[in-house]
């Protein structure tokens, strides 16, 4: 992922009505690009104009990344509300899980509405019993600094410093583990035998 590719994806996503195809590792690639840009910041003694240009470029890359994520999230939500099939190919791994959860919740709520309007003699409490499932979570330790991420539950996690401990949704933790950014912590770690 480079700056031009990010801009191309942003432009396509903003100009087209349907979700555009992106790599399954898109958000991890974006995080890597932002980290590389931050790491290449001009040294303290360099020209102020150069530093200002760098800060402006980094701000633009962050804005493009956020707008891509928000636009894609809205498209997934709209497709779910219209009961349209959302093809898994072309989604990032995080979006694929998000789309599954949204479809599950929308379907549950639609069943609630059907029950509510179909049989007025039954109690509403029975229809309300449809409760969305909480995503499973993993405890992880960061081996290096890492920027904030948006989890599959749409909550923001981070930013993180090396050696930080965090509880993340399993899907996000798995992606970070496979990249070597975090290590999973098992409950037995750090416990001394009796």
C-alpha positions, -999 to +999 in steps of 0.1 A: +000+000+000+013+034-009-001+070-010-013+068-046-030+035-040-048+049-009-060+079-029-072+057-058-092+036-034-106+067-017-117+082-050-133+050-062-152+044-029-165+080-028-176+081-065-192+047-067-225+036-051-215+000-045-187-013-023-154-014-042-131-045-040-102-040-016-076-065-003-085-085+028-055-070+046-065-034+036-068-019+071-035-035+082-019-022+051-032+013+059-019+011+095+015+000+081+015+030+057+007+055+084+033+040+107+059+042+079+050+078+073+052+087+109+086+070+112+099+090+082+091+123+100+118+150+094+144+153+122+140+181+147+167+203+132+153+202+097+136+229+077+102+241+092+086+242+057+095+206+052+081+196+086+049+215+078+045+197+045+051+164+061+025+171+088+000+182+062+005+150+041+002+128+072-031+146+081-044+140+045-035+103+046-053+099+080-084+117+066-085+096+035-082+064+056-110+075+079-133+085+050-127+051+033-136+032+065-167+054+072-180+052+036-175+015+034-193+010+068-223+031+056-225+010+024-224-022+044-252-009+067-273+003+038-270-030+020-280-049+052-310-026+058-321-033+022-316-070+027-290-071-001-264-098-001-229-085+007-203-106-011-174-115+012-148-113-016-137-077-019-142-070+018-114-067+043-113-094+070-126-069+095-154-058+072-164-094+065-170-100+102-187-067+107-211-075+077-220-109+093-227-092+126-248-065+111-268-090+090-274-110+121-286-080+141-308-066+113-323-100+108-330-104+145-346-070+146-367-077+116-380-109+133-388-088+164-409-064+142-427-093+125-434-109+159-446-075+173-470-069+145-481-105+138-494-116+172-505-089+196-516-115+222-481-127+230-459-107+253-435-083+238-409-095+262-406-128+243-399-108+211-374-086+228-354-116+239-334-114+207-301-102+220-270-095+198-240-117+206-210-099+220-178-106+199-153-130+216-122-113+229-086-121+233-060-107+257-028-097+238+005-080+245+019-055+219+055-062+209+058-028+192+041+006+191+009+005+170-017+031+160-054+030+171-076+006+153-113+003+148-125-031+160-151-053+144-174-040+172-168-005+158-151+006+190-117+024+188-088+006+205-054+022+211-030+037+202-007+012+218+029+013+230+052-017+231+044-040+261+008-027+264-018-053+273-052-051+257-084-070+253-094-070+216-121-087+196-109-121+184-109-112+147-088-081+153-064-100+177-060-128+151-050-103+124-025-086+146-011-119+158-005-131+122+013-098+115+036-103+145+024-070+161+010-087+192+013-120+211-016-137+227-016-139+265-029-171+281-042-170+316-015-193+329+013-169+318+030-151+346+014-173+374+038-189+397+033-225+407+021-232+443 
